[in-house]
Amino acid sequence: MSDHASHGSGHISPISLYITIFLALMVGTALTVGAAFVDLGSLNFPVAMLIAVTKAVLVVWYFMHVKWQSHLTKLTLATGLFFLAILLGMMLIDYTSKDFIAMPRPTDAAGQMAAPEPASH
C-alpha cells in the first residue's frame, strides 16, 4: 500500500481551475500596481485592501483547498478571521481616539530653539 493511499482520496482539481485562479491573481496584482499610480484620495487604502483581501480569499479558498474541506475547517477559518476582525477593530478604535499633538522643539538654557539634528546618511 502506498503512502498516498493511506490518506484517503482527496479532491483533485483540474489544471484549468488553477490557471484561471493564477490569471485572476495576476490581474489583481496588475490592479494593485495600477491603483498605486492613481490618486484616489481617501479611497486609496480601501481600494488597496479590497484588492488584497480578494487575492487572499482566492489563495485560501482554492490553493489551500479550503473550498473542499470539512465544515469544521471552514468554521475554524471563519472563527480566526472573526477574532482578527475584533482585534483590528479594537486597535482602530484605540488609534482613532488618540490626539496626536506635535511635540515642541527643545530649547536651550536661554530659551532659544535648539538647532535641528543633522541628518545622518
PyMOL commands that place a pseudoatom at each C-alpha (Angstrom):
pseudoatom trace, name=CA, resn=MET, resi=1, chain=A, elem=C, hetatm=0, pos=[0.000, 0.000, 0.000]
pseudoatom trace, name=CA, resn=SER, resi=2, chain=A, elem=C, hetatm=0, pos=[1.451, 3.351, -0.989]
pseudoatom trace, name=CA, resn=ASP, resi=3, chain=A, elem=C, hetatm=0, pos=[1.703, 6.331, 1.346]
pseudoatom trace, name=CA, resn=HIS, resi=4, chain=A, elem=C, hetatm=0, pos=[-0.863, 8.276, -0.672]
pseudoatom trace, name=CA, resn=ALA, resi=5, chain=A, elem=C, hetatm=0, pos=[-3.458, 5.535, -0.451]
pseudoatom trace, name=CA, resn=SER, resi=6, chain=A, elem=C, hetatm=0, pos=[-3.391, 5.640, 3.343]
pseudoatom trace, name=CA, resn=HIS, resi=7, chain=A, elem=C, hetatm=0, pos=[-4.532, 9.279, 3.369]
pseudoatom trace, name=CA, resn=GLY, resi=8, chain=A, elem=C, hetatm=0, pos=[-7.808, 8.595, 1.609]
pseudoatom trace, name=CA, resn=SER, resi=9, chain=A, elem=C, hetatm=0, pos=[-8.981, 10.260, -1.541]
pseudoatom trace, name=CA, resn=GLY, resi=10, chain=A, elem=C, hetatm=0, pos=[-8.524, 13.991, -1.712]
pseudoatom trace, name=CA, resn=HIS, resi=11, chain=A, elem=C, hetatm=0, pos=[-10.057, 16.490, -4.065]
pseudoatom trace, name=CA, resn=ILE, resi=12, chain=A, elem=C, hetatm=0, pos=[-8.367, 16.698, -7.444]
pseudoatom trace, name=CA, resn=SER, resi=13, chain=A, elem=C, hetatm=0, pos=[-8.904, 19.992, -9.235]
pseudoatom trace, name=CA, resn=PRO, resi=14, chain=A, elem=C, hetatm=0, pos=[-8.492, 20.421, -12.968]
pseudoatom trace, name=CA, resn=ILE, resi=15, chain=A, elem=C, hetatm=0, pos=[-5.444, 22.330, -14.165]
pseudoatom trace, name=CA, resn=SER, resi=16, chain=A, elem=C, hetatm=0, pos=[-7.747, 24.831, -15.885]
pseudoatom trace, name=CA, resn=LEU, resi=17, chain=A, elem=C, hetatm=0, pos=[-9.046, 25.924, -12.462]
pseudoatom trace, name=CA, resn=TYR, resi=18, chain=A, elem=C, hetatm=0, pos=[-5.521, 26.643, -11.216]
pseudoatom trace, name=CA, resn=ILE, resi=19, chain=A, elem=C, hetatm=0, pos=[-4.690, 28.535, -14.400]
pseudoatom trace, name=CA, resn=THR, resi=20, chain=A, elem=C, hetatm=0, pos=[-7.872, 30.607, -14.053]
pseudoatom trace, name=CA, resn=ILE, resi=21, chain=A, elem=C, hetatm=0, pos=[-7.103, 31.447, -10.412]
pseudoatom trace, name=CA, resn=PHE, resi=22, chain=A, elem=C, hetatm=0, pos=[-3.490, 32.249, -11.310]
pseudoatom trace, name=CA, resn=LEU, resi=23, chain=A, elem=C, hetatm=0, pos=[-4.664, 34.630, -14.048]
pseudoatom trace, name=CA, resn=ALA, resi=24, chain=A, elem=C, hetatm=0, pos=[-7.122, 36.237, -11.623]
pseudoatom trace, name=CA, resn=LEU, resi=25, chain=A, elem=C, hetatm=0, pos=[-4.268, 36.765, -9.155]
pseudoatom trace, name=CA, resn=MET, resi=26, chain=A, elem=C, hetatm=0, pos=[-2.133, 38.320, -11.908]
pseudoatom trace, name=CA, resn=VAL, resi=27, chain=A, elem=C, hetatm=0, pos=[-5.000, 40.674, -12.805]
pseudoatom trace, name=CA, resn=GLY, resi=28, chain=A, elem=C, hetatm=0, pos=[-5.278, 41.542, -9.100]
pseudoatom trace, name=CA, resn=THR, resi=29, chain=A, elem=C, hetatm=0, pos=[-1.557, 42.273, -8.996]
pseudoatom trace, name=CA, resn=ALA, resi=30, chain=A, elem=C, hetatm=0, pos=[-1.853, 44.498, -12.079]
pseudoatom trace, name=CA, resn=LEU, resi=31, chain=A, elem=C, hetatm=0, pos=[-4.788, 46.300, -10.424]
pseudoatom trace, name=CA, resn=THR, resi=32, chain=A, elem=C, hetatm=0, pos=[-2.703, 46.800, -7.280]
pseudoatom trace, name=CA, resn=VAL, resi=33, chain=A, elem=C, hetatm=0, pos=[0.165, 48.321, -9.266]
pseudoatom trace, name=CA, resn=GLY, resi=34, chain=A, elem=C, hetatm=0, pos=[-2.233, 50.447, -11.334]
pseudoatom trace, name=CA, resn=ALA, resi=35, chain=A, elem=C, hetatm=0, pos=[-4.045, 51.693, -8.235]
pseudoatom trace, name=CA, resn=ALA, resi=36, chain=A, elem=C, hetatm=0, pos=[-0.715, 52.742, -6.726]
pseudoatom trace, name=CA, resn=PHE, resi=37, chain=A, elem=C, hetatm=0, pos=[-0.202, 55.209, -9.582]
pseudoatom trace, name=CA, resn=VAL, resi=38, chain=A, elem=C, hetatm=0, pos=[-3.711, 56.699, -9.394]
pseudoatom trace, name=CA, resn=ASP, resi=39, chain=A, elem=C, hetatm=0, pos=[-4.550, 59.230, -6.703]
pseudoatom trace, name=CA, resn=LEU, resi=40, chain=A, elem=C, hetatm=0, pos=[-7.924, 58.158, -5.344]
pseudoatom trace, name=CA, resn=GLY, resi=41, chain=A, elem=C, hetatm=0, pos=[-7.740, 60.449, -2.330]
pseudoatom trace, name=CA, resn=SER, resi=42, chain=A, elem=C, hetatm=0, pos=[-9.265, 58.865, 0.736]
pseudoatom trace, name=CA, resn=LEU, resi=43, chain=A, elem=C, hetatm=0, pos=[-10.188, 55.749, -1.284]
pseudoatom trace, name=CA, resn=ASN, resi=44, chain=A, elem=C, hetatm=0, pos=[-6.546, 54.675, -1.783]
pseudoatom trace, name=CA, resn=PHE, resi=45, chain=A, elem=C, hetatm=0, pos=[-6.464, 52.481, 1.301]
pseudoatom trace, name=CA, resn=PRO, resi=46, chain=A, elem=C, hetatm=0, pos=[-9.929, 50.881, 0.904]
pseudoatom trace, name=CA, resn=VAL, resi=47, chain=A, elem=C, hetatm=0, pos=[-9.257, 50.026, -2.767]
pseudoatom trace, name=CA, resn=ALA, resi=48, chain=A, elem=C, hetatm=0, pos=[-5.867, 48.511, -1.940]
pseudoatom trace, name=CA, resn=MET, resi=49, chain=A, elem=C, hetatm=0, pos=[-7.387, 46.465, 0.900]
pseudoatom trace, name=CA, resn=LEU, resi=50, chain=A, elem=C, hetatm=0, pos=[-10.273, 45.273, -1.283]
pseudoatom trace, name=CA, resn=ILE, resi=51, chain=A, elem=C, hetatm=0, pos=[-7.848, 44.010, -3.917]
pseudoatom trace, name=CA, resn=ALA, resi=52, chain=A, elem=C, hetatm=0, pos=[-5.587, 42.393, -1.286]
pseudoatom trace, name=CA, resn=VAL, resi=53, chain=A, elem=C, hetatm=0, pos=[-8.469, 40.668, 0.517]
pseudoatom trace, name=CA, resn=THR, resi=54, chain=A, elem=C, hetatm=0, pos=[-9.866, 39.371, -2.781]
pseudoatom trace, name=CA, resn=LYS, resi=55, chain=A, elem=C, hetatm=0, pos=[-6.490, 37.897, -3.698]
pseudoatom trace, name=CA, resn=ALA, resi=56, chain=A, elem=C, hetatm=0, pos=[-6.095, 36.366, -0.227]
pseudoatom trace, name=CA, resn=VAL, resi=57, chain=A, elem=C, hetatm=0, pos=[-9.542, 34.761, -0.436]
pseudoatom trace, name=CA, resn=LEU, resi=58, chain=A, elem=C, hetatm=0, pos=[-8.674, 33.213, -3.805]
pseudoatom trace, name=CA, resn=VAL, resi=59, chain=A, elem=C, hetatm=0, pos=[-5.434, 31.781, -2.422]
pseudoatom trace, name=CA, resn=VAL, resi=60, chain=A, elem=C, hetatm=0, pos=[-7.028, 30.379, 0.727]
pseudoatom trace, name=CA, resn=TRP, resi=61, chain=A, elem=C, hetatm=0, pos=[-10.183, 29.094, -0.973]
pseudoatom trace, name=CA, resn=TYR, resi=62, chain=A, elem=C, hetatm=0, pos=[-8.588, 27.380, -3.977]
pseudoatom trace, name=CA, resn=PHE, resi=63, chain=A, elem=C, hetatm=0, pos=[-4.825, 26.914, -3.499]
pseudoatom trace, name=CA, resn=MET, resi=64, chain=A, elem=C, hetatm=0, pos=[-5.199, 25.873, 0.144]
pseudoatom trace, name=CA, resn=HIS, resi=65, chain=A, elem=C, hetatm=0, pos=[-8.228, 23.724, -0.784]
pseudoatom trace, name=CA, resn=VAL, resi=66, chain=A, elem=C, hetatm=0, pos=[-10.488, 25.170, 1.919]
pseudoatom trace, name=CA, resn=LYS, resi=67, chain=A, elem=C, hetatm=0, pos=[-13.385, 25.064, -0.547]
pseudoatom trace, name=CA, resn=TRP, resi=68, chain=A, elem=C, hetatm=0, pos=[-13.325, 21.257, -0.452]
pseudoatom trace, name=CA, resn=GLN, resi=69, chain=A, elem=C, hetatm=0, pos=[-12.610, 20.816, 3.276]
pseudoatom trace, name=CA, resn=SER, resi=70, chain=A, elem=C, hetatm=0, pos=[-14.994, 19.874, 6.055]
pseudoatom trace, name=CA, resn=HIS, resi=71, chain=A, elem=C, hetatm=0, pos=[-17.352, 22.325, 7.711]
pseudoatom trace, name=CA, resn=LEU, resi=72, chain=A, elem=C, hetatm=0, pos=[-15.161, 22.216, 10.814]
pseudoatom trace, name=CA, resn=THR, resi=73, chain=A, elem=C, hetatm=0, pos=[-12.177, 23.534, 8.845]
pseudoatom trace, name=CA, resn=LYS, resi=74, chain=A, elem=C, hetatm=0, pos=[-14.310, 26.328, 7.401]
pseudoatom trace, name=CA, resn=LEU, resi=75, chain=A, elem=C, hetatm=0, pos=[-15.653, 27.144, 10.872]
pseudoatom trace, name=CA, resn=THR, resi=76, chain=A, elem=C, hetatm=0, pos=[-12.107, 27.280, 12.247]
pseudoatom trace, name=CA, resn=LEU, resi=77, chain=A, elem=C, hetatm=0, pos=[-11.067, 29.660, 9.476]
pseudoatom trace, name=CA, resn=ALA, resi=78, chain=A, elem=C, hetatm=0, pos=[-14.145, 31.839, 9.999]
pseudoatom trace, name=CA, resn=THR, resi=79, chain=A, elem=C, hetatm=0, pos=[-13.557, 31.946, 13.768]
pseudoatom trace, name=CA, resn=GLY, resi=80, chain=A, elem=C, hetatm=0, pos=[-9.949, 33.016, 13.301]
pseudoatom trace, name=CA, resn=LEU, resi=81, chain=A, elem=C, hetatm=0, pos=[-10.976, 35.763, 10.882]
pseudoatom trace, name=CA, resn=PHE, resi=82, chain=A, elem=C, hetatm=0, pos=[-13.740, 36.882, 13.238]
pseudoatom trace, name=CA, resn=PHE, resi=83, chain=A, elem=C, hetatm=0, pos=[-11.335, 37.331, 16.140]
pseudoatom trace, name=CA, resn=LEU, resi=84, chain=A, elem=C, hetatm=0, pos=[-8.787, 39.011, 13.864]
pseudoatom trace, name=CA, resn=ALA, resi=85, chain=A, elem=C, hetatm=0, pos=[-11.502, 41.497, 12.891]
pseudoatom trace, name=CA, resn=ILE, resi=86, chain=A, elem=C, hetatm=0, pos=[-12.281, 42.117, 16.577]
pseudoatom trace, name=CA, resn=LEU, resi=87, chain=A, elem=C, hetatm=0, pos=[-8.611, 42.763, 17.388]
pseudoatom trace, name=CA, resn=LEU, resi=88, chain=A, elem=C, hetatm=0, pos=[-8.121, 45.047, 14.383]
pseudoatom trace, name=CA, resn=GLY, resi=89, chain=A, elem=C, hetatm=0, pos=[-11.331, 46.893, 15.267]
pseudoatom trace, name=CA, resn=MET, resi=90, chain=A, elem=C, hetatm=0, pos=[-10.147, 47.416, 18.844]
pseudoatom trace, name=CA, resn=MET, resi=91, chain=A, elem=C, hetatm=0, pos=[-6.789, 48.664, 17.564]
pseudoatom trace, name=CA, resn=LEU, resi=92, chain=A, elem=C, hetatm=0, pos=[-8.535, 51.061, 15.180]
pseudoatom trace, name=CA, resn=ILE, resi=93, chain=A, elem=C, hetatm=0, pos=[-10.768, 52.380, 17.957]
pseudoatom trace, name=CA, resn=ASP, resi=94, chain=A, elem=C, hetatm=0, pos=[-7.712, 52.989, 20.144]
pseudoatom trace, name=CA, resn=TYR, resi=95, chain=A, elem=C, hetatm=0, pos=[-5.771, 54.620, 17.312]
pseudoatom trace, name=CA, resn=THR, resi=96, chain=A, elem=C, hetatm=0, pos=[-8.579, 56.969, 16.304]
pseudoatom trace, name=CA, resn=SER, resi=97, chain=A, elem=C, hetatm=0, pos=[-9.262, 58.010, 19.906]
pseudoatom trace, name=CA, resn=LYS, resi=98, chain=A, elem=C, hetatm=0, pos=[-5.783, 59.464, 20.387]
pseudoatom trace, name=CA, resn=ASP, resi=99, chain=A, elem=C, hetatm=0, pos=[-4.931, 63.130, 19.938]
pseudoatom trace, name=CA, resn=PHE, resi=100, chain=A, elem=C, hetatm=0, pos=[-1.575, 63.273, 18.228]
pseudoatom trace, name=CA, resn=ILE, resi=101, chain=A, elem=C, hetatm=0, pos=[-0.037, 66.583, 19.219]
pseudoatom trace, name=CA, resn=ALA, resi=102, chain=A, elem=C, hetatm=0, pos=[3.177, 67.824, 17.683]
pseudoatom trace, name=CA, resn=MET, resi=103, chain=A, elem=C, hetatm=0, pos=[5.870, 67.823, 20.339]
pseudoatom trace, name=CA, resn=PRO, resi=104, chain=A, elem=C, hetatm=0, pos=[7.502, 71.209, 20.919]
pseudoatom trace, name=CA, resn=ARG, resi=105, chain=A, elem=C, hetatm=0, pos=[11.094, 71.510, 19.803]
pseudoatom trace, name=CA, resn=PRO, resi=106, chain=A, elem=C, hetatm=0, pos=[13.604, 71.508, 22.645]
pseudoatom trace, name=CA, resn=THR, resi=107, chain=A, elem=C, hetatm=0, pos=[15.049, 74.798, 23.797]
pseudoatom trace, name=CA, resn=ASP, resi=108, chain=A, elem=C, hetatm=0, pos=[18.466, 75.564, 25.201]
pseudoatom trace, name=CA, resn=ALA, resi=109, chain=A, elem=C, hetatm=0, pos=[19.138, 77.153, 28.599]
pseudoatom trace, name=CA, resn=ALA, resi=110, chain=A, elem=C, hetatm=0, pos=[18.492, 80.660, 27.225]
pseudoatom trace, name=CA, resn=GLY, resi=111, chain=A, elem=C, hetatm=0, pos=[15.081, 79.665, 25.923]
pseudoatom trace, name=CA, resn=GLN, resi=112, chain=A, elem=C, hetatm=0, pos=[16.177, 79.666, 22.299]
pseudoatom trace, name=CA, resn=MET, resi=113, chain=A, elem=C, hetatm=0, pos=[15.098, 76.884, 19.929]
pseudoatom trace, name=CA, resn=ALA, resi=114, chain=A, elem=C, hetatm=0, pos=[17.799, 74.271, 19.592]
pseudoatom trace, name=CA, resn=ALA, resi=115, chain=A, elem=C, hetatm=0, pos=[19.295, 73.666, 16.171]
pseudoatom trace, name=CA, resn=PRO, resi=116, chain=A, elem=C, hetatm=0, pos=[17.819, 70.678, 14.360]
pseudoatom trace, name=CA, resn=GLU, resi=117, chain=A, elem=C, hetatm=0, pos=[19.800, 67.463, 14.416]
pseudoatom trace, name=CA, resn=PRO, resi=118, chain=A, elem=C, hetatm=0, pos=[21.843, 66.904, 11.247]
pseudoatom trace, name=CA, resn=ALA, resi=119, chain=A, elem=C, hetatm=0, pos=[20.517, 64.029, 9.138]
pseudoatom trace, name=CA, resn=SER, resi=120, chain=A, elem=C, hetatm=0, pos=[22.818, 61.027, 9.094]
pseudoatom trace, name=CA, resn=HIS, resi=121, chain=A, elem=C, hetatm=0, pos=[23.268, 59.216, 5.811]
for i in range(1, 121): cmd.bond("trace and resi %d" % i, "trace and resi %d" % (i + 1))
show_as sticks, trace
zoom trace
